[in-house]
Amino acid sequence: AENAGEGVDEGFKGLDPNRPTLRPKLYWFNAALTIALLTAMIMELMPIPVLFLLGAALALTVNFPHMPDQRARIAAHADNVLNVSGMVFAAAVFTGVLSGTGMVEHMADWLVGAIPEGMGPHMAIVTGVLSIPLTYFMSNDGFYFGVVPVLAEAGAAHGVSPLEIARASLVGQPLHMSSPLVPAVYVLVGMAKVEFGDHTRFTVKWAALTSLVVLAAGLLFGIV
């Protein structure tokens, strides 16, 4: 049993309950700061990046009043910050190229043109199926503002309600949340000490299956 316990400790190291960064005496301050930050975000008192910067500065100053401790905390999270920041810039460039050059509109027109005429009355199902790969390789903005309106227009010509198209377009979201265009994924795999490639190989098949189950449920209950 002792050997097994040692193996678990080596394979997975949880949070140390006695780690020096704990601030039990500041629990209520940190809780109040978190609630205040969330409230300010919901009320849109200021732009979200500004609110987070102010909240982080206040939290660092109160919890770690000494400059060396603040630098240590920033350095501890620097990898995630740099990875996510780089991903945000890359995703913004990718989305800007797709939208600014008109590529999304041309892709949507090509997709609609490639759909057989007989599938027109079933455009909601087509939208649900297309949402699975497209929301993985495209940003939500590119898909929902560029592709879905064209699909909705094509569906309307065959009597398919835009509401059905909108519902069907959500089918791909389980897979989208594993997309390399979602910065939060990089934070999570970094915290879990997992390589992004390993995460993708394990997750994609289950996420795609979940999307298909969602589509099947929508058809079963008549939502799509």
Secondary structure, DSSP 8 states (H G I E B T S, - for coil): -HHHHHHHHHH-----TT-TT--GGGHHHHHHHHHHHHHHHHHTSS-HHHHHHHHHHHHHHHH--SHHHHHHHHHHTHHHHHHHHHHHHHHHHHHHHHHHTTHHHHHHHHHHHHS-GGGGGGHHHHHHHHHHHHHHHS-HHHIIIIIHHHHHHHHHTTT--HHHHHHHTTTTHHHHTTSTT-HHHHHHHHHTT--HHHHHHHHHHHHHHHHHHHHHHHHHTT--
